[in-house]
């Protein structure tokens, strides 16, 4: 079978080294080990052993390999000829110094002291595979048995084994366990291992830089008071909306500081606004940031209906807020209002917002939207003209994730988020999907993803853990766990817009016949930045998202 070699397929600086390595691996036994290109740095210098041969029952030999034509002159100086050049070399000294450095490194390692505590035989030698060595060759520092020329290659392994009986003979021969320990020590200790989060950190830093560069688009708006910024998932709309709120509050583009409101619909995104701005200096903090209904509460609107009373939320509440806005004192009105995820707003919600502007006709109104993420049955748009600006770059998702939902985006998006894992699809019926999704969460944790970076998001029925948390903590308390808890987050696509996790298991636990299933699929596919696993029935996904989405997810036909 030959010797074990580490690495399995080494890269050599010369053909001579590779030839000697191949010959030794074939000649040695299966208990022997050959280390190639072993480097070591100590206090004195850098060392490199071309080959280290470890033979249980014999010893360890450090080899220096010299190709080309090798000679020794009358003064005992070694020369190597090749490529038209003559170089003076010191192969014996190189091999000897490297042997001493490697041996000291092994003996100083706590693992060696704990296991063996005694020295084993080490030797050093020179191999000249293309140059002959006279039988009576001898130098004070290099006897004939220490140099192995062209005519010695046929029995090279045998000669090395015999050499260990002439050097370091006052020390014991290494055992199988000794060889294993030395190999482990020379491979390093407490080696750095791959961390999935390190790659995610690197990608996130790049995404943040790109998002900051994209914020330059806000300079275009300094002369525009009414703008709609359109972009697909991952285009950085929320970051831009928050950046604009801060800039307008402080004063930007030659404009004086303004009184600004930053609004959204969903509880999760509203909580994110608060966490982002609560610790900002007062001069950078908008006058209001949060959900539409919370703005109504600050004006005195009473909210007693549950979230399923659509007539109250879409008609009664905005009508009451419009009355309250009209009566606001001048100091409580706004110079500019920014709305993120504006596609979630009902038609009547815009009236109280315009009424809350100091200048309802020309006051600032900045809208960030993605019509393809309209997962609620609302079709309201601002009743005023807005200048459209388009974001067509995906900055937040890996290329693989961005491409998985690309056909569902409102426009063709250029993926700039970098490469990552392929999106994985796991077949499961709607009834089985939750259980399979739980298994996939465990698989992600086994891969090394920390629990706080993992989310399981459903498109149909909510996960039992989500139901339990919402029942015990109420809605606001539940959403605080998205940031406060170090556990896996369990959510639903309806509440996760504008939010993201590094690793997401999307559980498609519905049959695809409900209204706006396509939009919910789009939202769900775009919540992961780095690792996405989709669990569901392939035919449901094909029926919901279309043939191209099914193909990109790797859904096979039944």
N, C-alpha and C positions, 0 to 999 in steps of 0.2 A: 504493500500500500504506500510505502514511503513516509517521510517525515511530515509532521504538521508544520505549516508555515504561517507566520504572522508578519505582515498582513497576508491575506490569501493570494492576492495578485499585486505584489509590490511594483513600484515604478523605480527603475534604476537610472543612474547617471550615465552608465556605459553598458555596452553589450557584454563586456567581459564579466561584469558583476552579475548580470542576468544569467549568463551561461553557467557560471560557477554555482549560483543559487539553484538553478534547475538540476544540475548534476548532483548536488548534495541531497536535495529533496528526494531524488530517485534512489540514491545509494543508501541513505540512512534508514533506520527502522521506524515503525509506527509510534514508538514511545519517544522518539527524538523530536526536537523542535528546532526550527531555524527562524531566527528573527532577522529581518532585513531592514537596513537603513535605520539603525537605532541611534538616535541622537541624545546627547546629555550635555548639560551646561553646569559647570561647577565654579568654584571661586577663582580657578586659574584660567580656564579657557573653555571653548566649545569643543565637544568631541563628537565623532560620528563613526560608528562601527558599520562597515559595509555589510558584514554578516556576523551573527552570534549563533554558534551551534551548541545546543544544550543536549547532552547525552547522559541519561540516567545510567549509573554504574560505571561511568568513565569520568566525565568532567565537562566544563564549559570552555569553549574555544572562541576567541575573538579574532576574526579574520579581516585582513586588509587585502583587497584585490587590486592588482595593477595590470591593466591591459597594455597593448602595444608591445614594443620591444624594451625589455628591462635589462640593465647591465649593472655591474659593480666594478668601479675602477680600482687602480692600484692603491689608492688611499682609503678604500673601503666605502666610497660614496656611491649611493644608488642613483641611477639615471633612468628616465623613461623617455622613449622616443616615439613620436606619433604626430601625424599631421604636419610633418616638416619641422617640428620643434624638439629641442632637447631640454628636458626639465630635470633639475636635481630634486630628488624625492627622499623621504625618510619613512618608508613603509613599516620598518620594524619599530621605530620610535612611535609612530602613530598607533600601531596595534597595541604596543605595550602601555602607552599612556591611557588609551581608551579602555583597556582591560582593567587597569587600576581604578579608573574613575567609575566604571560600571560596578566593579566588585565593592568599592566603598559605598556606593549608593545603595546597593542591596543590603550590605551589612549594617548600614545605619538606619534602615527602615524598621519601624517598630514591629511589623509583621514578621520579619526575619528573626528579630531578637526574641519575639514571643514563641516562635515555632521551633527554630533550630539552634540558634545561639552559638553555633560552631561554624568554622569556615570549611568550604568545600574547594575542590580543585578547579583552578582557573588557568588557562593557557592562552598564548597569543601566537599568531602565525601569519605568514604572507603567502598569497597565491598569485602566481604569474601564469595564467592559462595559455598564453601564446609564446612564452619564452622558456627555453630549456635551462635546467640547472645541473651543473656537473655533479657526478656522484660524490666527488670528494670536496664539494663546496663547503666552506666554513668561514664564519666571521666571529669575532669575540662575542657579539651580541646576538648572533643568529646561527645556530648550528644547522646542519643539512636537514634535519627532520622538521625544522620550523619553516622552511620555505618549500612550496609545492609548485613545481614547474609543469611545463606542457606534458612531459612524459609521466607525471605523477597523477594525472587527472582520473585515470581509469580506476584507481584505488584511493581516491581522495578521502572518502569517509573513513576507510580503514586506517589511513595514515593519521587522521585527526584523532581517532580513538586511541591509537598508540601514543600520540604526542602527550596526551593527558597523563601518561605514566612516566613522563620525564620532567614535567614542570609541576611545581606545587605539590610534590609527592608526599610531603609531610602532613597534608590535609586529607580529609576523607573524600571519597567519591560521592557525588550527589545521588539521592534517591529520586524516585518518581515524584514524591511529594515536594522535594527540594526544587526540582525543575519547575513544577507547577507554581510554586511560590515565587521563584525568580521571575518567571514569565509574567505573573501578576504584578510584581513590584515594578518591573521594567515597563509595564504598560501604564504606570502612573497610579496614584492613589486618589481616592475621592474625586474621581473624574467628573467633569461637568457633563450633565446629561441634557438631552433635548427637552425643552419646556415649551409646551404649546402656547403658553401665554407670552413667552418672549417674542415669538413671531407676531402675535397679536399686538403686543406693545409697539413693535417696530412699525407695523401697519397703521396703528392708531396715530402715532406721531406724524407719519406721512400724511394721513388724512387730515389731521389738524392743520398742518402746514398748507395743504391745498385749500382747505376751507378758509383759512386766513387770507390766502391769495385771492380766492373768489370773492371775499368781502369787498374787494375793490369795486365790485359792481355797484356797491352802495354810493360810490362817488358820483355815479351817473344820476342818482335820484336826488342829488342836492338841489336841482332846479325843478324837480317834479314833486308835486304834492299828492298825487293820486296814482298809485302804481299797483299792478298785480304781478307778483313774481310767481311764475309757473315752473314747476320742476317735478320730476319723478322721485320715487323713493330713493334715498341715499344721496340726493343732490345737495344736501346741507341747508335746506330751507329754514329749519328751526334755528340753527346756529346763526344764520343771517338775520332772521327776525329778531333774535335776542341782541345781536350786535347792533342792529339798527336802533332798537329801543334805547340801548346804552348811549349810542352816538347822539341821537336826537335829544336825549335828556341832558347831556353835557354841553351840547352845542356842536354843530358839525357843518362843514362846507360853507363857512361864512355866516351861518344862521345862528341866532342866539339860542340859548338853552330853552327847551320846550317842556311843557307838561304833557307826559306821554302815558298812554295806557297800552299794555301788551296783553292780548286776550287769546283764549283758546276755548275749546269745548270740553275735552276729555279731562278726567280727574288726574290721570297719570301725568299728562303733559303739564297741567296746571301745577302739580306738585314739583315737577322739574323746574318750572319757572321760579318757584319760591326758593328752592334749594340753591339755584344759581344766583339769585339776586339778594337774598336775605343778608348775605355777608358782604355785599358790595358797598363801597362808600356811598353815602347818601346822594352825592352829586351824580353818581352813575346809575342810580336806582330809579326806574320809572315810577311815576306817581301811583300807578296801579299795575299789578301783574297777577294774572290768575284767570279763572274761568268766567264765562259770560254771566252765569247766575250769581257768582260772588260779587261781581260789579253791581248787580241789582241789589244785593244785600247791603252793600256800603251806602246805597242811596235810600235804603229803608224798605225795600220790597220784602214782603213776607212770602216765604217759600215753604209750603206744607205738603204739596203733592208729591207722590212717589215718582220715580223716574220713568214709569210706564204710562203716565198720563200725558200723552202727546199733545192733547188740546191745551193743557195748561202751559207746557213748556214752549210750544210753538205759537200760541195765540195770546193767552191771558198774561203770562209773564212779560213778554216783550211789550204788550200794550201798556201794562202798568209801568214798566221801566221807561217807556217813551214819555209818559206823563211826568214821572219823577225827573227825567233828564231835562225836560223843558223848564222845570222850576229850579234847577241847580243854580247857585250863585256863580258869578263869573269865575271866581277863584277855584271852583271845584270842577270846572269844565276842562277840556283837553285841547291842546294845540294839534296833537296828532294821535291817531289810533292805529295800532298794528294788530292784525289778526293772523294767527298761525293756524294751519289746517282749516282754512276758511271754507272748504267744501263741506264741513260738518255743520255750518251755520244755516239755520232756517231763514226763510225769506223775510219774516217779520222782525228778525233780530237786528237787521241793519238800521231800522228806523230809530231806535233809542241810541245807537252808536253815533249816528249822524247828528242827532239832537244834542248829544253830549259834547260836540265840538264847539269851540268858541266861535268858529266860522263854519257853519254847516255847509256853505256853498263851496268854499275853497280850502277848508282846513285839511290837514294831512290825513290821508287814509291809505294804508299800505297793507296789501292783502297777499298772503302766501298760500298757494293752493296746489292741489293735485287732484283733478276731477276723477281720475281713475281710482282714487282711494275713497270715493264717496260710498261708504258702507251703510249709511243711514238713508232712509227714504225722505230726504229733504232736498229741495232743489232751489234753494235761495241763493241769489247773487246780489251784490251791492247794486242799488238802483242808481248808480252814478257811473260815468265813464272813467275807465282806468287805463293807464298806459301799460301794455304788457311787456314784461321782461322774461326771458326764458333761460332756465338753467338746464343745460343738456349734458352735464358731466355727473357721473356717479362717483362720489368721493369716499363713501363710507363702507361699502360692501366689497368683498373680494371680487375679482373678475368673474370667478365661477358662480358666485351667488348672484351677482348683477345680471349675468347672462341667463340665469335660470328664470328670472321674472321679466326679462327685457321685453318680450312681446306684449306684456300687460301694461307697460309704462305708457304715459300719454304721448311720448315722443321717443325717437331713437336716442338712446343715452350712450355716451362714451364712457367706458369703465376705466377709471383711473385708480381704483383702490388696491391694485396689486394682486398677485397670484396667491392662491391658498388651496385648501382642500377641495376636492370635487364634491359637489352636492350629492348626498346619498339618498336614494329612495328605497323605502321598505314597504312592501305590499302588505296590506291589512284591510279587512272589511271595516265599515263604519262602526260595527258593534265591537270589533276586536281592537280598534285603533288605540284607545286609551291605554290598554294593557301593554301593547307593543311599544307605544311611546314611552311608557315608564321604563321599559327595558332599555330603550335607546338612551334615555337619560343616564342610566347606570353605565352604559357603554362609554358615554362622553366623560363621565367622572373617572372611569378606568383609564381613559386616554390621558388624563392629567388635567382636565379642565376644572378649575376651582368651582365650587357650587355657586358662588356669587356671580359667576359669569355665564351660568346656564339657565335657560328658560324653556318651559314646555308651554306652548301656545296652541289653543284649540280653535277650530273654526265653527264647531257645532256646540254640543253640550259642554259646559264648563267642567274642569277637572274637580273631583271631590275636595282636593286640598284648597282650591280657590274658593269653593263654596263655604268650607269651614272657616277660612280666614275672614271672608266678607261677613259671615254671620257673627263672628266673635269680635271683630275689630271695627266694623262699619267700613264704608267705602274709603274714607280718607285714611283710616288706619291700615287697611289692606294695602293701599298704594304706597304707603310709607315703607312697607316691607320690600318694595322693589329696590330701595337703596339701603335701608337700615339693616336688613337681614343678610346673613351670610349663607342663606340656604338657596336652593333652587327656587326660581320664581315660576308660579303657575298662573297663567293669564289667558285672556281671550283676545282675538284679533280686534274686536270692537273697541277695546280700551288701550291697545298698545301702539296706536299710531303716534309717530313722533318719538317713540322710545326704541331702544335697541339693546340687545345682549350679544356678547361675542359668540356664544354657541347656543343654537336654538333647535329644539325638536318641534316641528310644526305637525300637529295632529289634525289631519283632515277627517274628522269624525262626523261627517254628514253625507247625504246622498247627492248633493249638488243641485237639488231642485228648489231650494229656498231662494228668495229674491236676493240679488246682489252677492251671490256666492262667488262670482268671478272677482269682485272687488275684495272680498274677504281673503281669497286665495292670494291675491296680489299683495295685500298688506302682510299676510303671514309669511310669505316667501322673502320679504324684504326686511324682516326684523333682525336677522342674524348678520353680524358684520364679518365673522371669520369662519364659522362652521355651521352648516345647515344640514339637518336630517329631516326628510319629509316622510311621514307615515300616513298611509291612506290607501284607498282603493284606486288602482290605476285607471279604471274606466270612469270613475267619478271625476278624477283629476282631468282626464281627457275631455269629458263632457263639460266640465266647468271652465277650464283654462284654454282648451283648444289643443289641436294636434301638435302644434309647435312646442307648447309648454310641456306636454307629455313627453315629447322626444328629448327635450333638453334635460328633463328630470330622469331620463333613462327608463321611462315606463314602457314595458313591453306589452304587446297586444296579447290578449288571452287566446 
